[in-house]
Amino acid sequence: MILRWCIKMKKGFTLVELLAVMALLAIIAVIAVPSAMKVSYNVKKDMYCEKVDMILQNAKSYGDDHQRELRKTKDGSCYITKTVGFLVEQGLIKKETDNEGSYVLNPVNNDPMDNKKIHFYLKNNRAYAFYEEDDEELKNACDSIRECASGENETTNNCVKRPTKECT
């Protein structure tokens, strides 16, 4: 008798059961997807900040090794500007990719960073560098590593773009 009942039973799910499962999956997706995207974006921003920090460390090394060039500026400001691509060509930054002629990519939006400017200056016989970012959101993401003409870490985005005094 039980065997007959099992054989006559319909196989599959009812429409109500399918709709209930789909509704549960939709609720889970609405909760999980934005959270996962936010975590992914924050990880990419952290990678960007680490990359900028690495670029600045290598830029400072270049500045220390080329203090003569910094002292020979025409206006006596001890200030020069180079690009990230220049530092790659000098062997100070590892070439990441050969994608469309670019060397270094921004992890947040995959834009090339090769033409981003790095400003070097001398103060008290020490080289400093800061990175010029035109994206407002990314400019604010890495405030903790922005270094200014005072030699201090600046957190207010009020970095002095160009020292006005002669070399000391």
Residue pairs with C-beta under 8 A, 6 or more apart in sequence:
13 21
41 108
44 107
44 108
45 108
45 138
45 141
47 107
47 108
48 106
48 107
48 108
48 138
48 141
48 142
49 141
49 142
49 144
49 145
51 104
51 106
51 107
51 113
52 131
52 133
52 142
52 145
53 142
53 145
54 93
55 84
55 87
55 93
55 104
55 113
55 118
55 131
56 118
56 129
56 130
56 131
56 145
56 147
58 87
58 92
58 93
59 82
59 87
59 92
59 118
59 120
59 129
59 131
60 127
60 128
60 129
61 92
62 82
62 87
62 90
62 92
62 120
62 127
62 129
63 70
63 120
63 121
63 122
63 127
63 128
63 129
64 126
64 127
66 120
66 127
67 122
67 125
67 127
69 80
70 78
70 79
70 80
70 120
70 121
70 122
70 127
70 167
71 78
71 122
71 167
73 79
73 80
76 166
76 167
77 121
77 162
77 163
77 164
77 165
77 166
78 121
78 122
78 123
78 163
78 166
78 167
79 119
79 120
79 121
79 162
79 163
80 119
80 120
80 121
81 117
81 118
81 119
81 120
82 117
82 118
82 120
83 114
83 115
83 116
83 117
83 118
84 93
84 103
84 104
84 113
84 114
84 115
84 116
84 118
85 103
85 104
85 114
85 115
87 93
87 118
88 94
88 95
88 103
88 104
88 114
93 103
93 104
95 103
95 104
96 103
96 104
96 105
97 103
97 104
97 105
99 105
99 112
100 112
102 112
102 113
102 114
103 112
103 114
104 112
104 113
104 114
105 111
105 112
105 113
106 112
106 113
106 138
108 138
116 131
116 132
116 133
117 131
117 132
118 129
118 130
118 131
118 132
119 129
119 130
119 132
119 161
119 162
120 127
120 128
120 129
121 127
121 128
121 129
121 149
121 162
121 163
122 128
122 163
122 167
122 168
123 149
123 150
123 151
123 163
123 168
124 151
124 168
125 168
126 151
128 147
128 149
128 151
129 147
130 146
130 147
130 148
130 159
131 146
133 139
133 142
139 157
140 157
143 154
143 155
143 156
143 157
144 153
144 155
145 153
146 153
146 154
146 155
146 157
146 159
147 153
147 154
147 159
148 154
148 158
148 159
148 160
149 159
149 160
149 163
150 160
